[in-house]
Amino acid sequence: SSGENQLVARVSFMLLGVGSLIIFTSVVGFLGNVKEIRCLLVTVLVFFTQIAISALIFLEKEVVYHQWNYRIDEVISEYGNKSLAEKEFVWNILNAVQQNVRKTQIRT
């Protein structure tokens, strides 16, 4: 059926894209190694690190989501507490986010 063909086509394009990305990264790494260009090698290492971190976040998205929400709730509950003056920089970040959201809401 056409639904199965679309699924096969999508999977094929994804595999083609991932394969192309791997080949490109391998070629850049090879050139960096042959030409002894440290910048290319560092770029490849940074790229693979970003891919690994993204994969870990994706695989552990529930844990990341809960930790993120817990941290935001903690910041909000401690906001303005005079005994926690060392956390004022976090409150300034929260203030900036709120101001940006307010500006965005006014524009729409």
C-alpha positions in Angstrom: 0.0 0.0 0.0 1.0 3.6 -0.4 1.4 4.0 3.4 4.0 1.3 3.6 5.8 2.8 0.6 5.9 6.2 2.3 7.3 4.7 5.5 10.0 2.8 3.5 10.9 6.0 1.6 11.1 8.0 4.9 13.3 5.4 6.5 15.5 5.3 3.4 16.0 9.0 3.3 16.8 9.1 7.0 19.4 6.3 6.6 20.8 8.1 3.5 21.1 11.4 5.5 22.7 9.7 8.5 25.1 7.8 6.2 26.0 11.0 4.4 26.7 12.8 7.7 28.9 10.0 8.9 30.9 10.0 5.6 31.3 13.8 5.7 32.5 13.7 9.3 34.9 10.8 8.5 36.3 12.7 5.5 36.8 15.9 7.6 38.5 13.8 10.4 40.7 12.0 7.8 41.7 15.3 6.3 42.5 16.7 9.7 44.6 13.7 10.5 46.5 13.6 7.2 47.1 17.4 7.1 47.6 17.5 10.9 45.1 20.3 11.2 44.1 20.4 14.8 41.1 22.6 14.1 39.5 19.9 12.0 40.2 17.2 14.5 38.7 19.4 17.3 35.7 20.1 15.1 35.1 16.4 14.6 35.5 15.7 18.4 33.1 18.6 19.3 30.6 17.3 16.7 30.7 13.7 18.1 30.4 15.1 21.6 27.3 17.1 20.6 25.8 14.0 19.0 26.5 11.9 22.0 25.0 14.5 24.4 21.9 14.9 22.2 21.4 11.1 22.1 21.7 10.8 25.9 19.2 13.6 26.4 16.8 12.0 23.9 17.2 8.6 25.6 16.8 10.0 29.1 14.2 12.7 28.2 11.9 11.8 31.0 14.7 12.2 33.6 15.8 15.4 32.0 12.3 16.8 31.9 11.7 16.0 35.6 15.1 17.4 36.7 14.5 20.5 34.7 11.0 21.1 36.2 12.3 20.3 39.7 15.1 22.9 39.3 12.7 25.5 37.9 10.3 24.9 40.8 13.2 25.2 43.3 14.4 28.5 41.8 10.8 29.9 41.9 10.2 28.8 45.5 13.5 30.4 46.6 13.0 33.6 44.7 13.6 36.7 46.8 14.7 34.9 49.9 17.0 37.3 51.7 19.0 34.5 53.3 19.9 33.1 49.9 21.6 36.3 48.5 24.2 34.1 46.7 21.5 33.0 44.3 20.7 36.5 43.1 22.2 35.8 39.7 19.7 33.0 39.1 16.9 35.4 40.1 18.2 37.9 37.6 18.1 35.2 34.9 14.5 34.4 35.9 13.6 38.2 35.7 15.1 38.4 32.2 13.2 35.4 31.0 10.0 36.8 32.4 10.6 40.2 30.7 11.3 38.5 27.3 8.1 36.5 27.6 6.2 39.6 28.5 7.6 41.4 25.4 6.7 38.5 23.2 3.2 38.4 24.5 2.7 42.1 24.0 3.8 41.8 20.3 1.3 39.1 19.5 
